[in-house]
Amino acid sequence: AIAALMKATLTMLPEDRFTMLRCMRYKTRILKELGDDREITAATAFTPAPHARIGFYNDGTLAGPTDGGTFITKPYGAFGNPEFDRVARESPYMPVGGELFWTKQGGAKMEFANGLKAIQRFHDQHYSLFSLVHGFSEQDYNPDPWTIDSWKQTVVTPQDLTSRGIPFDPDYFADVPNRTTFEFIRDYLGYRLKLESLHLQAAADGQTKLTAKIHNVGFGTPINRRTPYFVVLAPNGTCREYAANLDCRKFLTGSTQNLEATIPALKPGERLALWFPDASPSIRQRPEFAIRLANALEVKVVDGRLLNLL
């Protein structure tokens, strides 16, 4: 019955959108029923096949050793558990999210879910989203300070991250006395794209070849289809778009990719920008669905485009 519901859900959704399940053992059983019992790999990722469109949502994240029953065989919620390992392998290619237990259920206490353990989990399984309601006195129905409250009080240092093999942007710690684990989780959930360099080179026929080097230091990957664009913004506010050569879903955690395009030479007064819209026509020019780079760049909305000005 669950497999039938899943099949209907996948049919109802656009073929490049995902749904999510809590337990990997549920996904395995459903895929067997649907005749597609495969694991997501780089070769099958982001295809219409059922196995490639079911993500992972753990609504018992760090709620005790088993994640509240999500991982039920030893070593439970850790590498070495087959389901945990599969989530880690598939997670670069699917949405991963979760939530703590409600405080009155007694789960997700600080000894299991302190801020540094949470950062490690979100990195290991490439989390894209996380509930701000559960385990947080400002949102939960228990007004007492709980897990997320503790994250707001716990400091994380570059040394903490380096020792755990967690990538980060060194500039993130510049000019601030410290960062809390809450801030780091908030700012690194999903992708965090930073422009590392921009190179302009004269090409034939008066054209200019552009190469932008983009680095992803976030926990996850942009999972929805996007084509990046170089945009030339004229003084009168009109825009010319030039598609780059890359699908944003290639921005795996810790990777650096080159965006390339060739444009006519810039004229006086014209400005260059990067735009990362969602590919869906209905939201392509809604700025809240576009990617904002992590650099301290000027950002401007022009005709629905969220432009990262270079």
Backbone hydrogen bonds, N-H to C=O, Kabsch-Sander energy under -0.5 kcal/mol:
donor,donor_aa,acceptor,acceptor_aa,energy
5,L,1,A,-2.1
6,M,2,I,-2.6
7,K,3,A,-2.6
8,A,4,A,-2.1
9,T,5,L,-2.3
10,L,6,M,-2.7
11,T,7,K,-2.0
12,M,8,A,-2.2
13,L,9,T,-2.0
17,R,14,P,-2.2
19,T,53,R,-2.3
21,L,55,G,-1.7
26,Y,23,C,-0.6
27,K,23,C,-1.6
28,T,24,M,-2.5
29,R,25,R,-1.9
30,I,26,Y,-2.5
31,L,27,K,-2.7
32,K,28,T,-1.8
33,E,29,R,-1.7
34,L,30,I,-1.9
35,G,31,L,-0.6
35,G,32,K,-0.9
36,D,31,L,-2.7
38,R,36,D,-2.3
45,A,41,T,-1.8
47,T,44,T,-1.0
52,A,49,A,-1.1
53,R,50,P,-1.8
54,I,51,H,-0.5
55,G,19,T,-3.6
55,G,53,R,-0.6
56,F,95,P,-2.2
57,Y,21,L,-2.9
58,N,97,G,-2.7
59,D,57,Y,-1.0
61,T,58,N,-1.2
61,T,99,E,-1.4
63,A,60,G,-2.5
64,G,62,L,-1.6
67,D,64,G,-1.6
68,G,63,A,-1.7
70,T,66,T,-1.1
70,T,67,D,-0.7
71,F,66,T,-2.5
72,I,70,T,-0.6
76,Y,73,T,-2.6
77,G,65,P,-2.2
78,A,76,Y,-2.5
81,N,78,A,-2.0
85,D,81,N,-2.9
86,R,82,P,-2.0
87,V,83,E,-2.3
88,A,84,F,-2.2
89,R,85,D,-2.1
90,E,86,R,-2.6
91,S,87,V,-2.3
93,Y,90,E,-2.4
94,M,91,S,-1.1
97,G,56,F,-2.2
98,G,129,L,-0.6
99,E,58,N,-1.9
105,Q,102,W,-1.5
106,G,103,T,-1.9
107,G,102,W,-0.8
112,F,109,K,-1.3
113,A,109,K,-2.0
114,N,110,M,-0.6
118,A,114,N,-2.3
119,I,115,G,-2.4
120,Q,116,L,-2.1
121,R,117,K,-2.3
122,F,118,A,-2.9
123,H,119,I,-2.0
124,D,120,Q,-2.9
125,Q,121,R,-2.4
126,H,123,H,-0.9
127,Y,122,F,-2.0
128,S,96,V,-3.9
129,L,96,V,-1.4
131,S,98,G,-2.2
136,F,133,V,-1.0
139,Q,136,F,-2.0
140,D,136,F,-3.7
148,I,135,G,-2.3
149,D,135,G,-0.6
150,S,146,W,-1.9
151,W,147,T,-1.7
152,K,148,I,-1.4
153,Q,150,S,-1.2
154,T,150,S,-0.9
155,V,153,Q,-0.5
156,V,179,R,-3.0
161,L,157,T,-1.7
162,T,158,P,-2.8
163,S,159,Q,-2.4
164,R,160,D,-0.7
164,R,161,L,-0.7
165,G,162,T,-1.4
166,I,161,L,-2.4
172,Y,169,D,-2.2
173,F,170,P,-1.4
174,A,171,D,-1.4
176,V,173,F,-0.9
179,R,156,V,-0.8
181,T,151,W,-0.6
181,T,154,T,-2.8
182,F,151,W,-1.7
184,F,180,T,-2.3
185,I,181,T,-2.5
186,R,182,F,-2.7
187,D,183,E,-2.4
188,Y,184,F,-1.6
189,L,185,I,-1.4
190,G,127,Y,-2.5
194,K,215,H,-2.6
196,E,194,K,-0.6
196,E,213,K,-3.3
197,S,213,K,-1.1
199,H,211,T,-2.7
201,Q,209,K,-2.3
203,A,207,Q,-3.1
206,G,203,A,-0.6
207,Q,204,A,-1.5
208,T,263,I,-3.5
209,K,201,Q,-3.5
210,L,208,T,-0.5
210,L,261,A,-3.4
211,T,199,H,-2.1
212,A,259,L,-2.7
213,K,197,S,-2.4
214,I,212,A,-0.6
214,I,257,Q,-3.0
215,H,194,K,-2.7
216,N,255,S,-2.4
217,V,192,R,-2.4
217,V,215,H,-0.6
219,F,188,Y,-3.2
219,F,190,G,-0.6
220,G,190,G,-3.0
223,I,221,T,-0.7
229,Y,275,W,-2.8
230,F,242,Y,-2.7
231,V,273,A,-2.8
232,V,240,R,-2.6
233,L,231,V,-0.6
233,L,271,R,-3.3
234,A,232,V,-0.6
234,A,238,T,-2.7
237,G,234,A,-2.2
240,R,232,V,-1.7
242,Y,230,F,-2.5
244,A,228,P,-2.9
245,N,260,E,-0.6
248,C,226,R,-2.1
250,K,247,D,-2.2
251,F,248,C,-1.9
252,L,250,K,-2.4
254,G,216,N,-2.4
255,S,252,L,-2.4
257,Q,214,I,-2.7
259,L,212,A,-3.1
261,A,210,L,-1.6
263,I,208,T,-2.8
265,A,206,G,-1.4
270,E,267,K,-2.2
271,R,233,L,-2.5
273,A,231,V,-2.2
274,L,308,N,-2.0
275,W,229,Y,-2.5
279,A,225,R,-2.3
283,I,280,S,-1.4
284,R,280,S,-1.0
286,R,283,I,-1.8
289,F,286,R,-2.2
290,A,287,P,-1.5
291,I,276,F,-1.7
293,L,291,I,-0.5
294,A,193,L,-3.3
297,L,295,N,-1.7
300,K,307,L,-2.1
302,V,300,K,-0.6
302,V,305,R,-2.1
305,R,302,V,-2.1
307,L,300,K,-3.0
307,L,305,R,-1.0
308,N,274,L,-2.8
309,L,298,E,-2.3
309,L,307,L,-0.9
310,L,272,L,-3.0
